[in-house]
Amino acid sequence: MERETSTLSVRHALLMFASPRSVFARVEDTGAYGWTFVTLLGLVMLIGFAQVKTGLIDRTVDEQTERQLAELEKSQGDTVDRIALRDQMVDVRKAGEFNKLITRLGAMLAAPVWMAVSLLLIASLLYAVVALTGRKPEYHTLMSICVFAAFIELAAHILRLGMMLYFRTVEVDTSLGALASPGKPSFLAAIDPFHIWFWVLVAMGLVVTHQLSRRVAVLACLLFGGASIGVRIGMAYGFA
């Protein structure tokens, strides 16, 4: 099947939810995806800014600070003089304000930076796979596939923002971790339907653009997708 010649742009992103094959049929080995990539990262950053503006992040950090102050006063209230205790409480409040600033910046910057690095890494790994199969790898084609497939991840960010607003908490997730026992680490937290959807679309893009055969595309995406789930499981248990 010949690729369609219409140049891809941001307006084609919505088609990823209805007709992804038609989007991938337009992919060319050019840098036309650049502005779409920038727009994607900008929207992710904007969602992070919206999360900060809800005030829920500040409230969560303030609650943590108040718990630390209560524990400090309870544990040392009878063993230190009031002046020393007051100084320690001031330090805790200062640390809380600094933590609040870092958390705000993380909400706005961490997600787009992580997404950008992830997409670049995935495209590079796929480039190597295509080269190993003896076919001619097209880096811009592979980046286009990853960028447009990542709009599914953008939908996950939007859904999480909606859940934050509805439930009035930052402790929300789109993974299957909601099915696990509260407070306990679970491998289910690493399984996100949106993440699986992303890899399905990447495999489809690889086949439609003739970068890989159907079998190799599925195997490669299963391998890389499984590896990412393994990393998430390790992080879930490591930070538990």
MARTIVEX-87740 format. One record per residue (C-alpha): x, y, z; chain. Coordinates in nm, 3 decimals. Layout:
// MARTIVEX-87740
<r><c1>X</c1><c2>Y</c2><c3>Z</c3><chaine>A</chaine></r>
...
This chain:
// MARTIVEX-87740
<r><c1>0.000</c1><c2>0.000</c2><c3>0.000</c3><chaine>A</chaine></r>
<r><c1>0.138</c1><c2>0.341</c2><c3>-0.100</c3><chaine>A</chaine></r>
<r><c1>0.162</c1><c2>0.608</c2><c3>0.165</c3><chaine>A</chaine></r>
<r><c1>-0.065</c1><c2>0.907</c2><c3>0.130</c3><chaine>A</chaine></r>
<r><c1>0.117</c1><c2>1.229</c2><c3>0.054</c3><chaine>A</chaine></r>
<r><c1>-0.071</c1><c2>1.472</c2><c3>0.280</c3><chaine>A</chaine></r>
<r><c1>0.176</c1><c2>1.617</c2><c3>0.530</c3><chaine>A</chaine></r>
<r><c1>0.102</c1><c2>1.527</c2><c3>0.889</c3><chaine>A</chaine></r>
<r><c1>0.033</c1><c2>1.801</c2><c3>1.142</c3><chaine>A</chaine></r>
<r><c1>-0.122</c1><c2>1.847</c2><c3>1.484</c3><chaine>A</chaine></r>
<r><c1>-0.472</c1><c2>1.832</c2><c3>1.336</c3><chaine>A</chaine></r>
<r><c1>-0.416</c1><c2>1.465</c2><c3>1.253</c3><chaine>A</chaine></r>
<r><c1>-0.357</c1><c2>1.378</c2><c3>1.620</c3><chaine>A</chaine></r>
<r><c1>-0.728</c1><c2>1.327</c2><c3>1.692</c3><chaine>A</chaine></r>
<r><c1>-0.740</c1><c2>1.066</c2><c3>1.417</c3><chaine>A</chaine></r>
<r><c1>-0.516</c1><c2>0.849</c2><c3>1.636</c3><chaine>A</chaine></r>
<r><c1>-0.827</c1><c2>0.769</c2><c3>1.841</c3><chaine>A</chaine></r>
<r><c1>-1.048</c1><c2>0.687</c2><c3>1.544</c3><chaine>A</chaine></r>
<r><c1>-0.834</c1><c2>0.593</c2><c3>1.243</c3><chaine>A</chaine></r>
<r><c1>-0.466</c1><c2>0.553</c2><c3>1.337</c3><chaine>A</chaine></r>
<r><c1>-0.389</c1><c2>0.355</c2><c3>1.021</c3><chaine>A</chaine></r>
<r><c1>-0.482</c1><c2>0.654</c2><c3>0.805</c3><chaine>A</chaine></r>
<r><c1>-0.240</c1><c2>0.869</c2><c3>1.007</c3><chaine>A</chaine></r>
<r><c1>0.048</c1><c2>0.626</c2><c3>0.971</c3><chaine>A</chaine></r>
<r><c1>-0.023</c1><c2>0.598</c2><c3>0.597</c3><chaine>A</chaine></r>
<r><c1>0.073</c1><c2>0.967</c2><c3>0.568</c3><chaine>A</chaine></r>
<r><c1>0.403</c1><c2>0.934</c2><c3>0.757</c3><chaine>A</chaine></r>
<r><c1>0.710</c1><c2>1.042</c2><c3>0.562</c3><chaine>A</chaine></r>
<r><c1>1.081</c1><c2>1.031</c2><c3>0.648</c3><chaine>A</chaine></r>
<r><c1>1.097</c1><c2>1.405</c2><c3>0.716</c3><chaine>A</chaine></r>
<r><c1>1.103</c1><c2>1.627</c2><c3>1.022</c3><chaine>A</chaine></r>
<r><c1>0.742</c1><c2>1.734</c2><c3>0.968</c3><chaine>A</chaine></r>
<r><c1>0.652</c1><c2>1.589</c2><c3>1.307</c3><chaine>A</chaine></r>
<r><c1>0.862</c1><c2>1.854</c2><c3>1.484</c3><chaine>A</chaine></r>
<r><c1>0.586</c1><c2>2.104</c2><c3>1.563</c3><chaine>A</chaine></r>
<r><c1>0.352</c1><c2>1.821</c2><c3>1.658</c3><chaine>A</chaine></r>
<r><c1>0.618</c1><c2>1.698</c2><c3>1.902</c3><chaine>A</chaine></r>
<r><c1>0.659</c1><c2>2.046</c2><c3>2.051</c3><chaine>A</chaine></r>
<r><c1>0.280</c1><c2>2.085</c2><c3>2.078</c3><chaine>A</chaine></r>
<r><c1>0.250</c1><c2>1.747</c2><c3>2.251</c3><chaine>A</chaine></r>
<r><c1>0.512</c1><c2>1.838</c2><c3>2.511</c3><chaine>A</chaine></r>
<r><c1>0.356</c1><c2>2.182</c2><c3>2.557</c3><chaine>A</chaine></r>
<r><c1>0.015</c1><c2>2.030</c2><c3>2.625</c3><chaine>A</chaine></r>
<r><c1>0.164</c1><c2>1.790</c2><c3>2.879</c3><chaine>A</chaine></r>
<r><c1>0.331</c1><c2>2.085</c2><c3>3.051</c3><chaine>A</chaine></r>
<r><c1>0.004</c1><c2>2.279</c2><c3>3.044</c3><chaine>A</chaine></r>
<r><c1>-0.173</c1><c2>1.989</c2><c3>3.214</c3><chaine>A</chaine></r>
<r><c1>0.098</c1><c2>1.991</c2><c3>3.481</c3><chaine>A</chaine></r>
<r><c1>0.040</c1><c2>2.364</c2><c3>3.529</c3><chaine>A</chaine></r>
<r><c1>-0.334</c1><c2>2.296</c2><c3>3.564</c3><chaine>A</chaine></r>
<r><c1>-0.257</c1><c2>2.036</c2><c3>3.830</c3><chaine>A</chaine></r>
<r><c1>-0.059</c1><c2>2.297</c2><c3>4.024</c3><chaine>A</chaine></r>
<r><c1>-0.340</c1><c2>2.553</c2><c3>3.990</c3><chaine>A</chaine></r>
<r><c1>-0.591</c1><c2>2.314</c2><c3>4.148</c3><chaine>A</chaine></r>
<r><c1>-0.411</c1><c2>2.371</c2><c3>4.479</c3><chaine>A</chaine></r>
<r><c1>-0.420</c1><c2>1.999</c2><c3>4.553</c3><chaine>A</chaine></r>
<r><c1>-0.042</c1><c2>1.965</c2><c3>4.532</c3><chaine>A</chaine></r>
<r><c1>0.009</c1><c2>2.248</c2><c3>4.781</c3><chaine>A</chaine></r>
<r><c1>-0.255</c1><c2>2.100</c2><c3>5.009</c3><chaine>A</chaine></r>
<r><c1>-0.088</c1><c2>1.760</c2><c3>5.004</c3><chaine>A</chaine></r>
<r><c1>0.254</c1><c2>1.907</c2><c3>5.088</c3><chaine>A</chaine></r>
<r><c1>0.099</c1><c2>2.123</c2><c3>5.365</c3><chaine>A</chaine></r>
<r><c1>-0.066</c1><c2>1.815</c2><c3>5.517</c3><chaine>A</chaine></r>
<r><c1>0.267</c1><c2>1.631</c2><c3>5.514</c3><chaine>A</chaine></r>
<r><c1>0.435</c1><c2>1.929</c2><c3>5.680</c3><chaine>A</chaine></r>
<r><c1>0.168</c1><c2>1.948</c2><c3>5.950</c3><chaine>A</chaine></r>
<r><c1>0.210</c1><c2>1.577</c2><c3>6.023</c3><chaine>A</chaine></r>
<r><c1>0.586</c1><c2>1.626</c2><c3>6.057</c3><chaine>A</chaine></r>
<r><c1>0.531</c1><c2>1.918</c2><c3>6.294</c3><chaine>A</chaine></r>
<r><c1>0.287</c1><c2>1.718</c2><c3>6.504</c3><chaine>A</chaine></r>
<r><c1>0.528</c1><c2>1.425</c2><c3>6.526</c3><chaine>A</chaine></r>
<r><c1>0.815</c1><c2>1.658</c2><c3>6.614</c3><chaine>A</chaine></r>
<r><c1>0.621</c1><c2>1.829</c2><c3>6.890</c3><chaine>A</chaine></r>
<r><c1>0.499</c1><c2>1.498</c2><c3>7.027</c3><chaine>A</chaine></r>
<r><c1>0.840</c1><c2>1.328</c2><c3>7.024</c3><chaine>A</chaine></r>
<r><c1>1.051</c1><c2>1.618</c2><c3>7.150</c3><chaine>A</chaine></r>
<r><c1>0.810</c1><c2>1.845</c2><c3>7.328</c3><chaine>A</chaine></r>
<r><c1>0.910</c1><c2>1.716</c2><c3>7.671</c3><chaine>A</chaine></r>
<r><c1>1.282</c1><c2>1.670</c2><c3>7.605</c3><chaine>A</chaine></r>
<r><c1>1.397</c1><c2>2.003</c2><c3>7.458</c3><chaine>A</chaine></r>
<r><c1>1.340</c1><c2>2.361</c2><c3>7.554</c3><chaine>A</chaine></r>
<r><c1>1.070</c1><c2>2.558</c2><c3>7.377</c3><chaine>A</chaine></r>
<r><c1>1.314</c1><c2>2.783</c2><c3>7.190</c3><chaine>A</chaine></r>
<r><c1>1.500</c1><c2>2.489</c2><c3>7.038</c3><chaine>A</chaine></r>
<r><c1>1.169</c1><c2>2.324</c2><c3>6.950</c3><chaine>A</chaine></r>
<r><c1>1.048</c1><c2>2.642</c2><c3>6.783</c3><chaine>A</chaine></r>
<r><c1>1.366</c1><c2>2.659</c2><c3>6.574</c3><chaine>A</chaine></r>
<r><c1>1.320</c1><c2>2.300</c2><c3>6.464</c3><chaine>A</chaine></r>
<r><c1>0.959</c1><c2>2.368</c2><c3>6.368</c3><chaine>A</chaine></r>
<r><c1>1.069</c1><c2>2.670</c2><c3>6.163</c3><chaine>A</chaine></r>
<r><c1>1.316</c1><c2>2.446</c2><c3>5.980</c3><chaine>A</chaine></r>
<r><c1>1.041</c1><c2>2.195</c2><c3>5.906</c3><chaine>A</chaine></r>
<r><c1>0.818</c1><c2>2.470</c2><c3>5.765</c3><chaine>A</chaine></r>
<r><c1>1.102</c1><c2>2.601</c2><c3>5.547</c3><chaine>A</chaine></r>
<r><c1>1.167</c1><c2>2.251</c2><c3>5.421</c3><chaine>A</chaine></r>
<r><c1>0.795</c1><c2>2.219</c2><c3>5.349</c3><chaine>A</chaine></r>
<r><c1>0.794</c1><c2>2.537</c2><c3>5.140</c3><chaine>A</chaine></r>
<r><c1>1.098</c1><c2>2.416</c2><c3>4.947</c3><chaine>A</chaine></r>
<r><c1>0.936</c1><c2>2.078</c2><c3>4.893</c3><chaine>A</chaine></r>
<r><c1>0.624</c1><c2>2.255</c2><c3>4.769</c3><chaine>A</chaine></r>
<r><c1>0.828</c1><c2>2.449</c2><c3>4.511</c3><chaine>A</chaine></r>
<r><c1>1.008</c1><c2>2.136</c2><c3>4.391</c3><chaine>A</chaine></r>
<r><c1>0.679</c1><c2>1.947</c2><c3>4.365</c3><chaine>A</chaine></r>
<r><c1>0.523</c1><c2>2.225</c2><c3>4.159</c3><chaine>A</chaine></r>
<r><c1>0.818</c1><c2>2.231</c2><c3>3.921</c3><chaine>A</chaine></r>
<r><c1>0.813</c1><c2>1.853</c2><c3>3.901</c3><chaine>A</chaine></r>
<r><c1>0.444</c1><c2>1.852</c2><c3>3.808</c3><chaine>A</chaine></r>
<r><c1>0.506</c1><c2>2.095</c2><c3>3.521</c3><chaine>A</chaine></r>
<r><c1>0.848</c1><c2>1.982</c2><c3>3.395</c3><chaine>A</chaine></r>
<r><c1>0.906</c1><c2>1.618</c2><c3>3.488</c3><chaine>A</chaine></r>
<r><c1>0.629</c1><c2>1.472</c2><c3>3.271</c3><chaine>A</chaine></r>
<r><c1>0.721</c1><c2>1.648</c2><c3>2.942</c3><chaine>A</chaine></r>
<r><c1>1.093</c1><c2>1.584</c2><c3>2.992</c3><chaine>A</chaine></r>
<r><c1>1.027</c1><c2>1.217</c2><c3>3.068</c3><chaine>A</chaine></r>
<r><c1>0.800</c1><c2>1.188</c2><c3>2.764</c3><chaine>A</chaine></r>
<r><c1>1.057</c1><c2>1.352</c2><c3>2.534</c3><chaine>A</chaine></r>
<r><c1>1.342</c1><c2>1.130</c2><c3>2.656</c3><chaine>A</chaine></r>
<r><c1>1.124</c1><c2>0.817</c2><c3>2.634</c3><chaine>A</chaine></r>
<r><c1>1.013</c1><c2>0.884</c2><c3>2.276</c3><chaine>A</chaine></r>
<r><c1>1.367</c1><c2>0.958</c2><c3>2.161</c3><chaine>A</chaine></r>
<r><c1>1.491</c1><c2>0.639</c2><c3>2.327</c3><chaine>A</chaine></r>
<r><c1>1.212</c1><c2>0.424</c2><c3>2.182</c3><chaine>A</chaine></r>
<r><c1>1.272</c1><c2>0.559</c2><c3>1.831</c3><chaine>A</chaine></r>
<r><c1>1.645</c1><c2>0.489</c2><c3>1.866</c3><chaine>A</chaine></r>
<r><c1>1.584</c1><c2>0.132</c2><c3>1.983</c3><chaine>A</chaine></r>
<r><c1>1.341</c1><c2>0.071</c2><c3>1.698</c3><chaine>A</chaine></r>
<r><c1>1.597</c1><c2>0.214</c2><c3>1.455</c3><chaine>A</chaine></r>
<r><c1>1.842</c1><c2>-0.051</c2><c3>1.572</c3><chaine>A</chaine></r>
<r><c1>1.580</c1><c2>-0.326</c2><c3>1.536</c3><chaine>A</chaine></r>
<r><c1>1.495</c1><c2>-0.219</c2><c3>1.180</c3><chaine>A</chaine></r>
<r><c1>1.865</c1><c2>-0.210</c2><c3>1.090</c3><chaine>A</chaine></r>
<r><c1>1.916</c1><c2>-0.560</c2><c3>1.232</c3><chaine>A</chaine></r>
<r><c1>1.639</c1><c2>-0.698</c2><c3>1.011</c3><chaine>A</chaine></r>
<r><c1>1.824</c1><c2>-0.577</c2><c3>0.702</c3><chaine>A</chaine></r>
<r><c1>1.571</c1><c2>-0.309</c2><c3>0.613</c3><chaine>A</chaine></r>
<r><c1>1.653</c1><c2>0.060</c2><c3>0.571</c3><chaine>A</chaine></r>
<r><c1>1.564</c1><c2>0.237</c2><c3>0.897</c3><chaine>A</chaine></r>
<r><c1>1.403</c1><c2>0.581</c2><c3>0.868</c3><chaine>A</chaine></r>
<r><c1>1.455</c1><c2>0.771</c2><c3>1.192</c3><chaine>A</chaine></r>
<r><c1>1.206</c1><c2>1.048</c2><c3>1.114</c3><chaine>A</chaine></r>
<r><c1>0.946</c1><c2>0.789</c2><c3>1.027</c3><chaine>A</chaine></r>
<r><c1>1.004</c1><c2>0.610</c2><c3>1.357</c3><chaine>A</chaine></r>
<r><c1>0.986</c1><c2>0.938</c2><c3>1.550</c3><chaine>A</chaine></r>
<r><c1>0.663</c1><c2>1.029</c2><c3>1.373</c3><chaine>A</chaine></r>
<r><c1>0.513</c1><c2>0.696</c2><c3>1.476</c3><chaine>A</chaine></r>
<r><c1>0.615</c1><c2>0.745</c2><c3>1.839</c3><chaine>A</chaine></r>
<r><c1>0.503</c1><c2>1.109</c2><c3>1.856</c3><chaine>A</chaine></r>
<r><c1>0.155</c1><c2>1.049</c2><c3>1.718</c3><chaine>A</chaine></r>
<r><c1>0.110</c1><c2>0.732</c2><c3>1.925</c3><chaine>A</chaine></r>
<r><c1>0.204</c1><c2>0.937</c2><c3>2.234</c3><chaine>A</chaine></r>
<r><c1>-0.116</c1><c2>1.139</c2><c3>2.201</c3><chaine>A</chaine></r>
<r><c1>-0.274</c1><c2>0.837</c2><c3>2.370</c3><chaine>A</chaine></r>
<r><c1>-0.050</c1><c2>0.910</c2><c3>2.669</c3><chaine>A</chaine></r>
<r><c1>-0.169</c1><c2>1.271</c2><c3>2.653</c3><chaine>A</chaine></r>
<r><c1>-0.524</c1><c2>1.142</c2><c3>2.692</c3><chaine>A</chaine></r>
<r><c1>-0.410</c1><c2>0.959</c2><c3>3.006</c3><chaine>A</chaine></r>
<r><c1>-0.271</c1><c2>1.285</c2><c3>3.148</c3><chaine>A</chaine></r>
<r><c1>-0.602</c1><c2>1.460</c2><c3>3.078</c3><chaine>A</chaine></r>
<r><c1>-0.796</c1><c2>1.177</c2><c3>3.244</c3><chaine>A</chaine></r>
<r><c1>-0.574</c1><c2>1.192</c2><c3>3.553</c3><chaine>A</chaine></r>
<r><c1>-0.631</c1><c2>1.568</c2><c3>3.577</c3><chaine>A</chaine></r>
<r><c1>-1.006</c1><c2>1.510</c2><c3>3.560</c3><chaine>A</chaine></r>
<r><c1>-0.980</c1><c2>1.245</c2><c3>3.832</c3><chaine>A</chaine></r>
<r><c1>-0.781</c1><c2>1.486</c2><c3>4.051</c3><chaine>A</chaine></r>
<r><c1>-1.051</c1><c2>1.749</c2><c3>4.017</c3><chaine>A</chaine></r>
<r><c1>-1.333</c1><c2>1.503</c2><c3>4.078</c3><chaine>A</chaine></r>
<r><c1>-1.184</c1><c2>1.317</c2><c3>4.374</c3><chaine>A</chaine></r>
<r><c1>-0.996</c1><c2>1.623</c2><c3>4.510</c3><chaine>A</chaine></r>
<r><c1>-0.672</c1><c2>1.431</c2><c3>4.559</c3><chaine>A</chaine></r>
<r><c1>-0.339</c1><c2>1.387</c2><c3>4.381</c3><chaine>A</chaine></r>
<r><c1>-0.341</c1><c2>1.014</c2><c3>4.454</c3><chaine>A</chaine></r>
<r><c1>-0.495</c1><c2>0.910</c2><c3>4.121</c3><chaine>A</chaine></r>
<r><c1>-0.378</c1><c2>0.670</c2><c3>3.854</c3><chaine>A</chaine></r>
<r><c1>-0.497</c1><c2>0.515</c2><c3>3.529</c3><chaine>A</chaine></r>
<r><c1>-0.325</c1><c2>0.182</c2><c3>3.590</c3><chaine>A</chaine></r>
<r><c1>-0.479</c1><c2>-0.136</c2><c3>3.725</c3><chaine>A</chaine></r>
<r><c1>-0.327</c1><c2>-0.050</c2><c3>4.063</c3><chaine>A</chaine></r>
<r><c1>-0.676</c1><c2>0.059</c2><c3>4.172</c3><chaine>A</chaine></r>
<r><c1>-0.764</c1><c2>-0.311</c2><c3>4.186</c3><chaine>A</chaine></r>
<r><c1>-0.486</c1><c2>-0.387</c2><c3>4.434</c3><chaine>A</chaine></r>
<r><c1>-0.505</c1><c2>-0.368</c2><c3>4.813</c3><chaine>A</chaine></r>
<r><c1>-0.464</c1><c2>-0.009</c2><c3>4.935</c3><chaine>A</chaine></r>
<r><c1>-0.124</c1><c2>0.076</c2><c3>5.081</c3><chaine>A</chaine></r>
<r><c1>0.050</c1><c2>-0.231</c2><c3>4.941</c3><chaine>A</chaine></r>
<r><c1>0.278</c1><c2>-0.245</c2><c3>4.632</c3><chaine>A</chaine></r>
<r><c1>0.138</c1><c2>-0.448</c2><c3>4.344</c3><chaine>A</chaine></r>
<r><c1>0.249</c1><c2>-0.537</c2><c3>3.993</c3><chaine>A</chaine></r>
<r><c1>-0.094</c1><c2>-0.417</c2><c3>3.879</c3><chaine>A</chaine></r>
<r><c1>0.026</c1><c2>-0.058</c2><c3>3.928</c3><chaine>A</chaine></r>
<r><c1>0.267</c1><c2>-0.112</c2><c3>3.636</c3><chaine>A</chaine></r>
<r><c1>-0.008</c1><c2>-0.219</c2><c3>3.395</c3><chaine>A</chaine></r>
<r><c1>-0.167</c1><c2>0.086</c2><c3>3.236</c3><chaine>A</chaine></r>
<r><c1>-0.423</c1><c2>0.038</c2><c3>2.954</c3><chaine>A</chaine></r>
<r><c1>-0.308</c1><c2>0.363</c2><c3>2.794</c3><chaine>A</chaine></r>
<r><c1>0.051</c1><c2>0.241</c2><c3>2.796</c3><chaine>A</chaine></r>
<r><c1>-0.054</c1><c2>-0.084</c2><c3>2.627</c3><chaine>A</chaine></r>
<r><c1>-0.259</c1><c2>0.115</c2><c3>2.375</c3><chaine>A</chaine></r>
<r><c1>0.052</c1><c2>0.320</c2><c3>2.293</c3><chaine>A</chaine></r>
<r><c1>0.255</c1><c2>0.009</c2><c3>2.209</c3><chaine>A</chaine></r>
<r><c1>-0.027</c1><c2>-0.136</c2><c3>2.000</c3><chaine>A</chaine></r>
<r><c1>-0.027</c1><c2>0.182</c2><c3>1.793</c3><chaine>A</chaine></r>
<r><c1>0.352</c1><c2>0.177</c2><c3>1.759</c3><chaine>A</chaine></r>
<r><c1>0.336</c1><c2>-0.180</c2><c3>1.627</c3><chaine>A</chaine></r>
<r><c1>0.065</c1><c2>-0.075</c2><c3>1.382</c3><chaine>A</chaine></r>
<r><c1>0.275</c1><c2>0.220</c2><c3>1.265</c3><chaine>A</chaine></r>
<r><c1>0.579</c1><c2>0.000</c2><c3>1.208</c3><chaine>A</chaine></r>
<r><c1>0.376</c1><c2>-0.233</c2><c3>0.987</c3><chaine>A</chaine></r>
<r><c1>0.191</c1><c2>0.037</c2><c3>0.791</c3><chaine>A</chaine></r>
<r><c1>0.514</c1><c2>0.226</c2><c3>0.715</c3><chaine>A</chaine></r>
<r><c1>0.686</c1><c2>-0.101</c2><c3>0.616</c3><chaine>A</chaine></r>
<r><c1>0.965</c1><c2>-0.049</c2><c3>0.867</c3><chaine>A</chaine></r>
<r><c1>0.909</c1><c2>-0.396</c2><c3>1.011</c3><chaine>A</chaine></r>
<r><c1>0.706</c1><c2>-0.703</c2><c3>0.925</c3><chaine>A</chaine></r>
<r><c1>0.397</c1><c2>-0.768</c2><c3>1.132</c3><chaine>A</chaine></r>
<r><c1>0.562</c1><c2>-1.050</c2><c3>1.328</c3><chaine>A</chaine></r>
<r><c1>0.881</c1><c2>-0.859</c2><c3>1.409</c3><chaine>A</chaine></r>
<r><c1>0.688</c1><c2>-0.541</c2><c3>1.495</c3><chaine>A</chaine></r>
<r><c1>0.470</c1><c2>-0.729</c2><c3>1.743</c3><chaine>A</chaine></r>
<r><c1>0.769</c1><c2>-0.907</c2><c3>1.897</c3><chaine>A</chaine></r>
<r><c1>0.969</c1><c2>-0.582</c2><c3>1.929</c3><chaine>A</chaine></r>
<r><c1>0.680</c1><c2>-0.397</c2><c3>2.093</c3><chaine>A</chaine></r>
<r><c1>0.611</c1><c2>-0.687</c2><c3>2.326</c3><chaine>A</chaine></r>
<r><c1>0.978</c1><c2>-0.687</c2><c3>2.427</c3><chaine>A</chaine></r>
<r><c1>1.010</c1><c2>-0.311</c2><c3>2.482</c3><chaine>A</chaine></r>
<r><c1>0.664</c1><c2>-0.276</c2><c3>2.635</c3><chaine>A</chaine></r>
<r><c1>0.731</c1><c2>-0.568</c2><c3>2.867</c3><chaine>A</chaine></r>
<r><c1>1.065</c1><c2>-0.417</c2><c3>2.968</c3><chaine>A</chaine></r>
<r><c1>0.898</c1><c2>-0.087</c2><c3>3.056</c3><chaine>A</chaine></r>
<r><c1>0.640</c1><c2>-0.270</c2><c3>3.267</c3><chaine>A</chaine></r>
<r><c1>0.925</c1><c2>-0.452</c2><c3>3.442</c3><chaine>A</chaine></r>
<r><c1>1.090</c1><c2>-0.121</c2><c3>3.524</c3><chaine>A</chaine></r>
<r><c1>0.761</c1><c2>0.014</c2><c3>3.661</c3><chaine>A</chaine></r>
<r><c1>0.718</c1><c2>-0.296</c2><c3>3.877</c3><chaine>A</chaine></r>
<r><c1>1.070</c1><c2>-0.255</c2><c3>4.012</c3><chaine>A</chaine></r>
<r><c1>1.003</c1><c2>0.111</c2><c3>4.092</c3><chaine>A</chaine></r>
<r><c1>0.672</c1><c2>0.026</c2><c3>4.259</c3><chaine>A</chaine></r>
<r><c1>0.836</c1><c2>-0.223</c2><c3>4.496</c3><chaine>A</chaine></r>
<r><c1>1.154</c1><c2>-0.020</c2><c3>4.532</c3><chaine>A</chaine></r>
<r><c1>0.975</c1><c2>0.291</c2><c3>4.659</c3><chaine>A</chaine></r>
<r><c1>0.723</c1><c2>0.097</c2><c3>4.868</c3><chaine>A</chaine></r>
